[in-house]
Amino acid sequence: MIAQAEESGSPHMSGVAKVVLALTLGNVTDVWGDVPWTEALQGADNLTPTYDDQEFIYSEIQRLLDEAIAELSAPESSESPSANNDRFYGGNLDNWIAAAYTAKAKYYNNLSEVNASQSAADALNAIDNGFTSVDQDLAFTFVTT
């Protein structure tokens, strides 16, 4: 999705995909610690990717979220999330940006054992732009059929 969005000049769609990818990668590393990433997702070209350490994975999550915020803030996009294709926020880019900042705060906080004061400062800075209400929670909306 990211590659297709970038090729078609749709930074809003790429931003959404990067938020979802960062959250997925975060769940994976939270459960298993060190995980394949830099050599992963190559299919049969690499069946034994090396494992990246968890601190590096957290830096990759932050990179993805920074890119997502920038892309979601782009003034123009050939395609954008809408009520028809966004089951989370119905096309509300501000909520996607808030979700990205809230995720940044969560993953900064996960580094508290590495550098408690820096992770706390980074988390507090990020959450200033994060969720302001439970109504912004990243929740999938199911249809009635």
Secondary structure, DSSP 8 states (H G I E B T S, - for coil): -HHHHHHTT-HHHHHHHHHHHHHHHHHHHHHHSSEE-TT-S-GGG-SS--EE-HHHHHHHHHHHHHHHHHHHT-S--SS---TTT-TTTTT-HHHHHHHHHHHHHHHHHTTTTT-HHHHHHHHHHHHTTS-SSGGG---------
